[in-house]
């Protein structure tokens, strides 16, 4: 999971790390296209988007 690249918001995001918050697993995404702040998303969101948005 760490190192996977997804395409959201017309930009590429890489999974920098995964962590647990309030009993749910989350992932911190870093933008590869532009200099932006890291984006925290739930792993549930990533698994739903994995089939259509995963680049590598």
N, C-alpha and C positions, 0 to 999 in steps of 0.2 A: 504494500500500500504506500509506504513512504517512497517517494521518487516518482510516483505516477503523475502524469500530466493530463489535465483536463482543459477544455476550452469553454469558458463562460464569459458573458459580457464582451464578446469580440476580443478577448485576451486569453493568453495561456497561463494557467495556474498549476504550480507543482505542489504536491503534498510534502510539506517540510517536516511535520511531525504529527503524531497522534497522541491524544491524552484523554483522560476520563474527567468528566465534569457532571456532578449531580447524578451519578449512576449511569450516565450515557457517554458513549465514546464520541469524541470530536476530532476533527483534523484541522490543522493550521495550514492554510494555503498561502504560498508566496507567488507574486505575479512575476512572470518571466518577460512579459511584453513591455510594461511600463514600470516606473518606480512608484509603487503604491504600498499602502499599509497592508500587513498580513490580514487575511480574512479567515475567521473561524467558522466552520460549518459542521453540522452533525454528520456522522458517518451514515445515518439513514438517508440524508440528502445525497451524499456521494454514491451510495449504492443504487439509488433510483436513477441518477444521471449517468452512471457508469456505461451503460449500453450505447448511449447516443453521443456523449460528450468526451469520452476518454480518447486521448490522442496516442499515448504510449503507456 
